[in-house]
Amino acid sequence: MLKTRALAKRRRAVRNIWKITRTMGLIATARFRRAADRALAMADYTGHLESILEHLRVADWAHKSPYWRAPSGPEACRYVLLIASNRGLCGGYNTALVRVLAAYWQKHNLAGDGNRWRLEISGKRAASMLRFSGITPAEIYTHFGEKLRAEDVDVLAGRFWDLYLTGALASLDVVYMALETLSRQTPLVERLLPPAEAGGRIHKESAWELPTFFQFELLPEAIRATNWLIREVFFARLKRAFFDAAASEQIARMIAMRAATENAENMLSRLAMMYNRARQTQITSELVELMSAAEALQR
């Protein structure tokens, strides 16, 4: 059995860990509420835009747009964007994303279609995890932190959109943690470009429902309005992916810190019991020694 001094030192260390994990859990909870509100609002906005675009597709307006399926050049690359986290202490969040990316990468490499691939990663943790996997990212973004701004995502979306229009980008697939509900997050791969192949998520709430043969009157021009909508839907989908990833990261960190806090509390209880037993044993042995010494002096 350990001595009381060693047990007391260990109790202080575990108590400090409990304070840290509890504080980080509270911070993650506060950040999660803000991130979840933004993610849900962005999902509703994107769902409404997708509903309008679907009606334009049924009315054969989307197919007339040059943005619907832009021609790819001979040197076009297939882009893959992985949205992970810059910080750790969020459980298996990054591990699940890296596992999905590795399966996706292996599947398409085995296909042997000869296309060029380019991987870009948002988040330092996933980049470090892929360091020894044989998958080398071409670009790593570290400025998409917890204080995510829509303007930063618009800059990245504008870059992808320009590459798509010039024929340098054949397709864009995004690997991220989708926020299906506040209690369920799923890692998935969603194609965003070209818009004719985009999809993978369904808006659960009923967006603006229109009659099947609704006749659109688009102003100022039908083709200009359709082009703007297709571009806006792509920007909204990419922002939805980033906002979902930010909210899912805070949920994962909140759950991980809560589990760590509970483990620290259980360890404190066990250490307190061990400390009391060791202290009682020490007191008993000291009393026995005193009584033995007193009896020896009386003799």
Protein Blocks (a to p, Z undefined) as FASTA:
>chain_A
ZZfklmmmmmmmmmmmmmmmmmmmmmmmmmmmmmmmmmmmmmmmmmmmmmmmmmmmmnom
mmmpmklmccddfkbccdddddddfbehiojmlmmmmmmmmmmmmmmmmnonopacdddd
edjklmmmmmmnopacfbdcfklcfkdcfklmmmmmmmmmmmmmnopafbdcddddddfb
lmbccdddddfbdfklgghiacfbacddddfklccdddfbfklmmmmmmmmmmmmmmmmm
mmmmmmmmmmmmmmmmmmmmmmmmmmmmmmmmmmmmmmmmmmmmmmmmmmmmmmmmmZZ
